[in-house]
Amino acid sequence: MEGLVVFAIIAGIIGIIGSIAPGLPGPPISWIGILLAYLAKNDPANEISSTALTIWLIVTVVVTILDYIVPAKLTTMTGGSKTASRGALVGMFAGIFFTPIGMLSGSLLGAFLAELLVENKPTSDALKAALGAFLGFLVGTGMKLICSCTMMYHIVIAL
């Protein structure tokens, strides 16, 4: 059972990292951690019940789906195109080498340049769309981070 405890904690940590870093599904990995914590403790006083496990699975699915919907919706609400969303993603990848500030500014700059150069939008429209794409990125990341951090809290408490 000690191996499960170690893997639960590792999954929780990777889930938090995955909530910020692109390419890693943060909340699903965190949910695996909470599942492992549930399986590691075979006593009735375990903080994590089967009901809590099911609720966290539902929350994980909802947050994962919303992470795809919210950024796109906020981008289109501010007049942005799919190009702005892609530009934000490319900018975030480019900025990953320059700390979290680089990721944030890269996301904003990538969306702005995509709208300005690829979609040939005026500067003011490109900036508005970039801010929408950036806000969508922040909301999606925030949701994932809150979800994964809360699951990590429950993993630690349960163990």
C-alpha positions in Angstrom: 0.0 0.0 0.0 2.9 2.4 0.5 3.6 2.3 -3.2 0.1 3.5 -3.9 0.6 6.4 -1.4 3.8 7.5 -3.2 2.0 7.2 -6.6 -1.0 9.1 -5.3 1.2 12.0 -4.2 3.2 12.0 -7.4 0.0 12.0 -9.5 -1.3 14.9 -7.4 1.9 16.9 -8.0 1.9 16.1 -11.7 -1.7 17.1 -11.9 -1.0 20.5 -10.5 1.9 21.0 -12.9 -0.3 19.8 -15.7 -2.9 22.4 -14.9 -0.4 25.0 -15.8 1.9 23.3 -18.4 0.4 22.6 -21.8 0.2 19.0 -22.9 -0.5 17.4 -19.5 -4.1 16.9 -18.5 -3.9 18.2 -15.0 -7.3 17.4 -13.4 -7.5 13.8 -14.8 -4.0 13.1 -13.5 -5.0 14.5 -10.1 -8.1 12.4 -10.1 -5.9 9.3 -10.6 -4.0 10.5 -7.6 -7.2 10.8 -5.5 -8.3 7.3 -6.7 -4.9 5.9 -5.6 -5.3 7.6 -2.2 -8.7 6.0 -1.9 -7.4 2.5 -2.8 -4.3 2.9 -0.5 -6.4 3.4 2.6 -8.7 0.5 3.5 -10.2 1.9 6.7 -13.6 3.4 7.3 -12.1 6.7 8.5 -10.6 7.4 5.1 -11.2 11.0 4.1 -12.1 9.9 0.6 -15.4 8.0 0.2 -16.7 6.4 -2.9 -19.2 9.2 -3.2 -16.5 11.8 -3.0 -14.5 9.9 -5.6 -17.5 9.9 -7.9 -18.1 13.6 -7.3 -14.5 14.4 -8.1 -14.7 12.4 -11.3 -17.7 14.4 -12.4 -15.9 17.7 -11.4 -12.9 16.5 -13.4 -14.9 15.8 -16.5 -16.8 19.1 -16.3 -13.6 21.1 -15.8 -11.8 19.3 -18.6 -14.7 20.0 -21.0 -15.0 23.6 -19.9 -11.3 24.1 -20.5 -12.0 23.6 -24.2 -15.2 25.6 -24.3 -14.5 28.7 -22.2 -11.3 29.9 -24.0 -12.9 29.6 -27.4 -16.1 31.2 -26.2 -14.3 34.2 -24.6 -12.2 34.6 -27.8 -15.2 34.7 -30.1 -17.1 37.0 -27.7 -14.4 39.5 -28.1 -14.3 39.2 -31.8 -11.4 36.8 -32.1 -11.0 33.9 -34.4 -9.7 30.4 -34.1 -6.4 31.9 -35.3 -6.3 34.0 -32.1 -6.7 30.9 -30.0 -4.0 29.0 -31.9 -1.7 32.1 -31.6 -2.3 32.2 -27.9 -1.3 28.5 -27.6 1.8 29.0 -29.8 2.8 32.0 -27.8 2.3 30.2 -24.5 4.6 27.3 -25.8 7.2 29.9 -26.9 7.0 31.7 -23.5 7.3 28.5 -21.5 11.1 28.9 -21.6 10.8 32.3 -19.9 9.1 31.4 -16.7 5.3 31.7 -16.0 5.4 35.4 -16.9 6.7 34.4 -20.3 3.9 32.0 -20.8 1.3 34.6 -19.9 2.8 37.3 -22.0 3.6 34.9 -24.8 -0.1 33.8 -24.9 -1.3 37.4 -25.1 1.3 38.4 -27.8 0.7 35.2 -29.8 -3.1 35.9 -30.0 -2.5 39.5 -30.9 0.0 38.8 -33.6 -2.2 36.0 -35.1 -5.1 38.4 -35.3 -3.0 41.2 -36.6 -0.8 39.4 -39.1 -2.9 36.3 -40.2 -6.4 37.7 -40.0 -5.3 41.2 -41.0 -7.5 42.9 -38.4 -6.9 46.5 -37.2 -4.7 46.9 -34.2 -7.6 47.7 -31.8 -9.6 44.7 -32.9 -6.6 42.4 -32.7 -5.8 43.7 -29.2 -9.5 43.1 -28.1 -9.4 39.6 -29.5 -6.0 38.9 -27.9 -7.3 40.0 -24.5 -10.3 37.7 -25.0 -8.1 34.8 -25.8 -5.8 35.6 -22.9 -8.7 35.9 -20.5 -10.0 32.5 -21.8 -6.5 31.0 -21.1 -6.4 32.4 -17.6 -10.0 31.2 -16.8 -9.3 27.7 -18.1 -5.9 27.5 -16.3 -7.5 28.8 -13.1 -10.3 26.2 -13.1 -7.8 23.4 -13.7 -5.5 24.7 -11.0 -8.2 25.1 -8.4 -9.5 21.6 -9.2 -6.1 19.9 -9.0 -4.9 21.8 -5.9 -8.1 20.9 -4.1 -7.7 17.2 -5.0 -4.1 17.3 -3.9 -5.3 18.7 -0.5 -7.7 15.7 -0.2 -4.9 13.3 -1.2 -2.7 14.6 1.6 -5.4 14.7 4.2 -6.5 11.1 3.3 -3.0 9.8 3.6 
